[in-house]
Amino acid sequence: PDSDLLKQIIPDGWARKKLNLNDVERDLSCLSACRKLKDDLNSLENIQIEILKLLLTPSDVLQHPPSSKFLFITKFRLFLKENLSDSPVK
């Protein structure tokens, strides 16, 4: 969310106050930790995407009866279609 939305959700968290050097140092430290966490989460998300790509590759489609992997793919794609309107899965 952008700053305006956050101000609406948490108005008391956006009070203007005079900052001293300790506050600035604490805020910079927090921002640095947030950036590192964001980068780490992006890496984790990319790994999860690659795992899902492997899982969603239908290498055993012609098997009879259908494999558990194929059943998972079918159910998961249906779940994505129903729950993610902007999903690239068609």
C-alpha positions in Angstrom: 0.0 0.0 0.0 1.1 3.5 -0.6 1.6 6.1 2.2 -1.8 7.7 1.8 -3.5 4.4 2.3 -1.4 3.6 5.3 -2.2 7.0 6.8 -5.9 6.2 6.5 -5.5 2.7 8.0 -3.2 3.8 10.9 -3.6 7.6 11.4 -1.9 7.6 14.8 1.2 6.1 13.3 1.8 9.1 11.1 1.9 11.8 13.7 4.5 14.5 12.9 7.1 14.9 15.7 10.6 16.3 16.0 13.2 13.7 15.5 16.5 13.5 17.3 19.6 11.7 16.1 18.8 8.5 17.9 15.4 8.4 16.2 17.0 8.9 12.8 19.6 6.2 13.5 16.9 3.8 14.7 14.8 4.5 11.6 17.7 4.0 9.2 18.5 0.7 10.9 14.9 -0.4 10.6 14.8 0.6 6.9 18.0 -1.3 6.3 16.6 -4.4 8.0 13.3 -4.1 6.0 15.3 -3.9 2.7 17.3 -7.0 3.6 14.1 -8.8 4.5 12.4 -7.7 1.3 15.4 -9.0 -0.7 15.4 -12.3 1.1 11.7 -12.7 0.6 12.1 -12.0 -3.1 14.7 -14.8 -3.3 12.4 -17.2 -1.4 9.5 -16.3 -3.7 11.6 -17.0 -6.8 12.6 -20.4 -5.4 8.9 -21.2 -4.7 8.0 -20.2 -8.2 10.6 -22.5 -9.7 9.4 -25.4 -7.5 5.8 -24.8 -8.7 7.0 -24.7 -12.3 8.5 -28.2 -11.7 5.4 -29.5 -10.0 3.1 -28.1 -12.7 5.0 -29.7 -15.6 2.6 -32.5 -16.8 5.2 -35.1 -17.6 2.9 -38.0 -16.9 -0.4 -36.9 -18.5 -1.0 -40.1 -20.4 -0.7 -42.4 -17.5 -3.8 -44.4 -16.5 -5.0 -44.1 -13.9 -4.0 -40.5 -13.5 -1.0 -40.0 -11.2 -1.2 -38.0 -8.0 1.0 -35.4 -9.6 -1.4 -34.9 -12.5 -4.4 -34.7 -10.1 -2.5 -32.1 -8.1 -1.8 -30.1 -11.2 -5.5 -30.2 -12.2 -6.7 -29.2 -8.8 -4.1 -26.5 -8.3 -4.8 -24.9 -11.7 -8.5 -24.9 -10.9 -7.7 -23.2 -7.5 -5.6 -20.5 -9.2 -8.3 -19.8 -11.8 -11.0 -19.5 -9.1 -8.9 -17.4 -6.6 -6.5 -15.3 -8.7 -8.1 -13.1 -11.2 -4.8 -11.8 -12.5 -3.2 -15.2 -12.7 -1.3 -16.0 -15.9 -2.8 -19.5 -15.7 -5.6 -19.9 -18.3 
